[in-house]
């Protein structure tokens, strides 16, 4: 019973078997995580278009629930630049300027994202962690980072963008710069200065928190609101209050696909962070349980009136760097943020919007890595094209269409790999080991035998390509081929009647040329599939062997038998000639 509970809640196992010597490290790490998470949560709330308190609510229950259900000991979940940018892009046009409706749509989309994650975990879809390739994710994150940076220029310079899309905003830069509000720009520059001074003088301290606190202190002491320096305004703290939806339920249809896209991107991004820190600290991550944990964290965030969360790489890095040992770090940090959200929100109203814009720009710059995208051009041109296409899509057609394109590119990349995989012609080296024939000449082809390997599962949409490639490779052989052997292990993974029909066609083609067609590997499965498909195996049909070595051994025996038969036939002919000569004499 207890083992089943631990399997369902992996974090509980660690907490119930907690060692006392870990506590000091976990408390120190929790203080550091909370110090970094507070200003970031407030900034991301502004990016999402909701009250600052909503950003704090998004840190509390999600962190606690992930600590119980997640399999990573270092990962910190919370608001993330990419997820917040996605939510804002979807919800803003639907809310049509109604702030309360905007908040409710954000909460609804968060709940739907959690629902999709939970469903995915039930269907064991943790493999989606490998669905979006690294190049596609690189392009996506770079595009989102640039979009956020340009969007936050309005906070830094004190104007308001009239356009929604990046290209239009960039086109209006000269006009917007003429509208710069000098006091707001000075506040942003002061925030930049404090941030980088803290980074230089005290690199281990939470620079973002000090920069924002300094700006808020200036606003409060000198009453800078009279200079039209915008602040985040009144923060309605206290316990979150559930509100019934204030929008037409038909709008939910508009959130279904974006929530699904957000679930995939959030999960893939989270798994990259979780796996890297798990590898560093010597333990494994369960992708399906991580999907479930992310779903539960998002549902918990929605119930506490927060917005969508994902794995926060910056806060996770802080946790690991300050020596955090277990999931208790998340629980302590969440408790600290909860105290502030419930009792200490009054000072937050003095935080200048320009300071939050600076924090978001700095956070987005850390996401930005155009150099890595460019380096792909030298390493892997196909990966470079994928990353560039995703990046340009996010910049030119928007975050949501860009993410949809990224998902489709990932799908097409997979389909292309399956439909047009690599193949090999096999031979035998001097030690009798079967290996690919290549330019090194370590392996030699077997006389009279052509061995073919197709490096992908065979199914209806690549069966014709398999047939074409096999015949093309066979046609290039200069030796007199008596037998074609197909390595069945990598390609015959499941029953597909289209594949079996193609195999029967190949058998007919080779029989007309007096060539045996044989399969090596998966003998029991293939025999059962032959029976289902009504095909014949053995001497009257296609030979099936247990593996390649047995197939080669049988063929060498057959060749030897044929040679002996020919020799005996020649001897008999000679004897008959001798007898005839004797009779004539």
N, C-alpha and C positions, 0 to 999 in steps of 0.2 A: 504493500500500500504506500509506504513512504517513498519507495523507489519510483513509483508512478507519479507521485506528487513532485518529486525532484525532476523527473523527466518533463513534466508540464511547466514547472517553474524552476529553471536551472539556477537562477540567482538565489533562491531560497536555500539551496544546498550549501552555497558558499556562506551565506549569512548565519545559518544554524551551526555551521562548523567553523565559525570565525575564530581567528587566533589573535590574542591580545596584543602581540607585538605589531600587528598591522594598524592599530587604531590611530596612533600618532601621525603616521604617514597619510592615512585616509582623511583625517581632519584637516591637515595642512593642505592637501590637494583639494578638498571640498571648498575651503575658503578661497583658494585661488580660482577654482571653477566658477563659484558664485560671483566673484569680483569681475570676471570676464563676461559671464552670462548676462548680468544685469544690464549694462549699457547696450549690449548687442540685442537683447530681447526688446528693449525700448525702441532701438533704431529700426529693427525689423518690423515692429508693430506699425511704425510710421510708414515704412515701405509698403506694408500690406494695406494701409489705409484705415487702421483701427486705433482705438485708444491704447495708450501705453500700458495700461493695466492688463490688457489682453495678451500682450507680449509676455508679461510676467506669469499670467495664468498658464501660458503655453509651455512654461518651464517646469511647473510644479508636479502635477500628476503624471505627465509623460515621463519625467525622469524617475519618479518613484516606481511606476509600473514597469518601465524598461529594466530597472534594477532587479525586479523579480522574474521577469519573463525572458530577458535577453541572455545570450550566451557569451557576450563579450564582457570582460572584467574592467576594461578601460573606456569603452565607448560612452560618450555623453550625448544624449539626444536633446534636441531643442530646435528653436527657429533657425532656419537656414536661408541664405541669400537666394538660392535658386528656387526653393519652394515658395518663398514669399513673393518673388517676382512672378512666378506662375500664377499664384492665387490672385494677385493684384490685376494681372492681365486678363484673367477670366471674369472676375467679379465686378471690376470697375464699370464696364459698359452695361452690365446687367442691373447694377444698383442705381444708375442714372442720377447720381448725386445725393441719394438718400443715405446718410451715414448709418442709421440704425439698420436699414435693409442691407447695406453693405456688410455690416458686422454679421448679421444673421446668415447671409450667403457664404461668408467666409467659414463660419462654424459648420454649416451644412456641407460644404465642399470638403472640409476636414474630416467630418464623419464618414463621408462617402469614400474618401481616400483610405481611411482605416478599414472600412468594410471590404474594399477591394484587396487590401493587403491580407486581411484575415481569410478571405475566400481563397486567395492564392496559396496561403500556407496549408489550407485543408486539402488542396489538390497537389501538394508537394511541388510547387512551382519555384522552389528556391533556386532552380537552375537558371532563372531569369537574371540572377546575379551576373551571369556570363553572357547575357543576351545583348546588352549594349556594349560593344567592344570599346576598349580604352580610347582609340582615336575618335569615335563618335562622341563619347562622353567628354573628351577634351574639347572638341569643337563646341559642344553644347554649353559647357561651363564657361568657356571663353566668351561666347556670344552673350550669355546671361550677364557675365561680369561687365562687359562693355555697355550693355543696355542699362544696367543699374548705375554705372558711373555717369553716363550722360544724363540719366534721369535725375540724379542727385545734384547736378550742377545748378538746377533751379533753386535748391535749398541753399547752396553755397553763395550764389550770386544774388539771391533775393528776388527772383522773378518767377513767373508761372508759365509753364509750357502750355500752349494752346493745341499743339499737335500731339497725336497719340503715338505715332511711329517714329523710329529712330532717324530715318533718312530725312523726313520732314523737319524734325527738330534740328538736325545738323545743318540743313539748308537755311534755317532761320537764325543761325548763330550770330551774325552781325547785328541783326535787329535786337536780339535778346541781350547781347552784351551792352548795348546802349541803354538798357533798362536796369543795369546793375544797381543794387542798393548798397551803397558804400559801407554803412555800419554793419550790415549783415555779412558782407565780404570780410570786413576786419575781424568780426567774431569768428568766422571760419578760419582765417589765417592764424588767429590766436590759438584756436583749438589744435590746428596742425602743429604749431610751435610747441605747445605743451606736450602733445603726444610724442613728438620726436625727441624732445628734451628728456622726457621720462624714459623713453626707449634707450637713450644713450646713457643716462645717469643711473637708472635703476631698471635694467632690462627684465628682471624677474617680476616686477610689479605690474599690476593691471593698468597699462597706459591709457586705454580707452576710457576706463572709469574716471581716472584723474583728469583727463582732458574734458570730459563732459561735466564733471563736478566743478571744475574751475570756471567753465563757461556759465554754468548755473549760478555760481557764487557771484560772478560779475553782474549778471542780470539782476540778482536779488539786491546786492549792495548798492549799485548805481541806478537802479530802476530803469534798465535799458529798454524796457517795453515802450517807454515814451519816445524812443527813437525808431519805433516800428520794427524792432527786432522780434521776429516771431518766435514763440516758444510752443512747446507741445500742449500747453494749456492745462486745465484741470484734469487730474487723474482720479477717476472714480475707483478708489480701492475698496477694500473689504472682501468678503466672500463672494464668489461669482454667483449671479442669480440667473437661473434658467428662464428664458423668454420663449413664448410660442412664436413660430415663424410669422414674420410680418411681410410675406411676399406670396405671390401666386405660386402654388405648388407645381404648376406647369414649367416654371423656370428650372426645376430640378433636372429636367431632361437636358438642359444646356450644360449641366455640370458633370454628367455621367462620364463622357469620354475624356474631358480634361482631368477629372479625378483619377481615372484609370492611368492616363499618361503620367500624372504626378506620382502615383503609387509606384510605377515602374522606375521612374527616374530617381525618386527618393530612395528606393530600396537598393538600386545599383550603386548609387553614390555612397549610401551608408555601408554597404558591404565592402567597398573599396577601402574605406577607413577602418572598419572593424577587422578585416583580414590583415591589413598591414600591421596594426598594433598587436593582434593576436600572434602573428608570426614573430614579431619582435620579442614578445613575452613568453613564447613557447607553449601555446595551447591552440586548440582548434575551434572553429566557428561552425555552427549548424545553420545552414542557409534557410531551411524551412522554418526553424524556430525563430530565426531573426525576422523573417517575414511576418510571423504571427506577433512577435513582440512589437514590431513597428506598427502593425494594425491596431493592437491594443493601446499603444501609446497615443496614436492619433484619435482613437475613439475616446480615450480618457481626456485628451485635450479638448475635443468637441464638447464633452459633457461638462467640462469646467469652463466653457465659453472661450476657449483658446483657438489658435489656428494650427495648421499642419506643421509637423515636426519631422526631422530626419536626423541622421548622424551628423553631429557638428564636429568637423575635423579640427578646428582651432581649439575648441574647448577640450576635445579628447587629447590633443597634443599637450595642452596645459596640464591635464590630469596626469598623463604619463610622465611629463617632465618633472612634476613636483612629487612623484613617488607614489601616486595612488595605486593601491593594491587590489581593491575589490569594488563591488557595486555599491558598497556603503557610501562611497564618495558622492554618487548621484543622490542618495537619500538625504544626506546632510546638506548638500548644496541646495536641493529642492526645499528643505525646511527653512534655510536662511532666506531664500527668495520669497517663500510663503509669508514669513514674518514681515518682510518689507511690503509685499503686495497688500497685506491685510491692514497693517498698522502704520506704515511709514511712507505713504504715497504723497503726502502734501508737498515735500520739497521738490518732487519730480516736475511740478508744473513750471518751474523756472528754467528747465533745460532748454536751451535754444535749438531751434530746428536746424540751424546751420551746423551746430556741433554734431548733431545726429547724422547729417548729410556727410560730414567729414568721416565719421566712424564707418558709415556704409561704403564710402569710396575706398577707404583703407582696407576694409574687409574684402571688397570686390577686387582690389588690386592683387591681393593674395591669391584669389581664384584665377587671376589672369596669368596665362603662360603661353603667349604667342610664340615664343622661341621654341618651345617643345613641339608645337604644331609645325613650325617651319622645318625643324630637324627631321620630321617624319619624311620630308621630301627626299632626303638622302638615304634614309633607312628603308622606307617602304612607301613607294609612290601611291599604291592603292589606299593605304591607311591615311596618307596625306590628303588625297582627294575626298575621302569620307569625312575627315575632320573639317576640311575647308568647306565642304558642302553644308555640313551641319551648322558651322559658324556663320556662314553667309545667310543661311535660311533664317536663323534666329535674328540676325541684324536687319534683314531686308523685309521679311514677311511677319515677324513677330515671334514672341517667346512660345506661345502655344502651338502655332503651325510648325515652328522650328522643332519643338519636342516631338510632335506627331511625325514629322519627317525623319527625325533621329530614330524613332521606334521602327518606322518603315524601312529605313536604311539597314538597321540591325537585322530585321527580318529578311530583307533581300540579300544581305551579305550571307546569312545562313543558308538560304535557299540556293544561292549561286554556288556556295561551297559544296552542297549536297548534289546539285544538278550537274556540275562540271568539276568533279574532284580530280586529283592527280591519279595516275596509275603507274604500275611498274611491270617490267618483264623480269622474271626471276631466273636465277641460275644457282650453281653450286660452287663453293670455294674449295680449296685444297683439303680442308678439314671435313668436307661433306656437309657443310652448313648451308642451308638455303638462304640466299640474300639477293638483293637487287643487282641487276647488271648496270654498271655505270662506267664512267671514263677511267676509273682506277684499275679496271680489269682484275679486281680481286676475285670475282666470280666468273665462271664460264657457263655458257648455255649447255644444256644436256642434249646430246646428239639425238635427233629425231623427236624431241619433246619441246613444246612451247608452253611455258608456265606464265600465267597472267594474273595480276592482282589489281583490283579496283578498290580505291581507298575511300569508299563511302557506302552506306547502306543502300541496297538496291530497292527502288520503289517505282511506281508507275511513271513518274515524271522524269526519271533518268535512265529507264530501261533501254530506250532506243539509243541513247548516247553510249551506254555500256556496249551494246551490240556493235555500234559503229566503230568505237575505239578498239574493241577486240579484233574485229576483222581488219582494221587498218594496221594494227600492230602485227597481226599474223601475216599480212601481205608483204610486210617489210622483211620477213625472215628469208634468208638465202638458203638455209639448209632444207633438206627434204624432211618435212614434218609428218610424223605418223600419229602423233597424239597431242591434243590441246588440253592442258590442265588448268582449271580455274581455282584459285585460292578462295574457298567459300567463306572463310572465317570473317573477314571484314565486311563483305558485301551482302551475304545472305543472312540477315538478322531477323527477318519476320516474313510471314507468308503474304505474298502479293501475287494474285492470279495473273496480272499483267506481266510480271517478271517471269513467272513459270511459262507463260505462252511464248515470251521472247526466247527463253532457254530452249523450248521445243523447236523453234525456228532455227536456232543455231545448230541444234543437233542434226536437223535435216540438211542444212547447208554443208556441214562437215562430213556427213555420211556420203553425200554425193561426190565428195573429193577423197573418199576412202580414208577418212581421218576419224579417230576416236575422240569423243568429247568426254572429259572426266571432271568431276568435282572433288575437291579435297577439303575435308573439315565439315563439322556439323552433320555427321552422317545420319544420326537418328532423326534430327529435325527434318533434314532433306527427304529422307525416306517417307516420313509421315506426310510431308507436303506433296511429294510426288503422288502418293496415294489419293490425297484430296483432289489434286489437279487432274487425276486420271492419266498420269505420265508413267512411262516404263523406265525402270532402272536396270542396270546389269548389262549382260551381253546383248540383249535385244534393244537396249535404250542407252541411257547415259550412265557411265560408271560413277559410283560414289565411294570414296575412300575416307577413312577416319582422319587422316592428315596428309600433308604434302610428302612426308618422308615415305609413308607406306605407298602412296601413289607412284613415287619415283622408283621404289623398290620393285613394285609389281611390273612397271614398264621395262625396267632393266632385265627382269626375269623373262618377260615376253620377248624382248629383243634377242636375248640369249637363246631362248627356245626356238625362235625363228631361224637364227643362224645355225643351230644344231640340226634343225629339220632340213635346211638347205644343204648342209654338209652331207647328211645321211642320204639325201636325195641324189646328190652328185655321186656318192659312193655306189649307190644302187645302180645308177645309170652306167657307171664304169664296169660294174660286175656283169650287167646285162650285155654290154658290148663285148666283154671277154667271152661270155658264154656263146654268143652268136658267132664269134670268130672261130671258137673251138668246133661248133657244129658244122661250119662251112669246111673246115679242114677235115 
